[in-house]
Amino acid sequence: MLELRRVSKRFVGVVATDDVSLEVRSGEVHALIGPNGAGKTTLISQISGSLPSDRGEIRFDGHDITRARPYERVKLGLARSYQVTSIFKRFTVLDNLALAVQARSGSSFSFWRPVAAEGSLFDEARSVAGEIGLSQKLSSIAATLAHGEQRALEVGLALATRPKLVLLDEPLAGMGPEEAQRMIALIDRVRSRVTVLLVEHDMDAVFRLANRISVLVNGRVIASGAPEAIKADEQVRKAYLGDEVAA
């Protein structure tokens, strides 16, 4: 589904990602973990197109997207959420999701068209709201939602584009235990129909959800494999996991 070949990014002499090669297989949850400053968000930004790569190649679903613009990647089926919640805070939950559906479908809102003409757009938005657990909040202004609900809505915006692959950048950030469990359950539900590349510091969530894990340290992938292999990898334990998980 996704292949990175020797992808690199440098900022004024600082190497953020360094010859990263990575494969994400169709249908899996692939977790990308590593210490703060390892280059994880930079790499996600390179994959999504919000940051250009200095060198290397990115292929998605058979297409070379190395130089593609972000909206072109979305059209191919690549969607993203962010570390900092990015939603339309002054709009309702339903309108947020309808806008995401509209952007994907090419439909356009119009004061001169009957409401029924956009019925399918809002029907799909309601369907996504149900999937993310916000069907009872359709008329709520997004800014009034709890933090966990806002994060769920952001995931919903990504899902509304009908992605083949979704990039989730620390979706559990800032959540309490109950909110975190709801987000984990949401990711677990959507994995049956969309491939997930997950950046996350919550190791319980990572080892619960991931089919495979890649470890990024100082801009380089130092290990990639099944969760049990990553747990047992001495280099990974020294660089990141420490005694946080049992071998």
Secondary structure, DSSP 8 states (H G I E B T S, - for coil): -EEEEEEEEEETTEEEEEEEEEEE-TT-EEEEE--TTSSHHHHHHHHHTSS--SEEEEEETTEE-TT--HHHHHHHTEEE--SS--S-TTSBHHHHHHHHHHHHH-----TTS-GGGGHHHHHHHHHHHHHTT-GGGTTSBGGGS-HHHHHHHHHHHHHTT--SEEEEESTTTT--HHHHHHHHHHHHHHTTTSEEEEE-S-HHHHHHH-SEEEEEETTEEEEEE-HHHHHH-HHHIIIIITTSS--
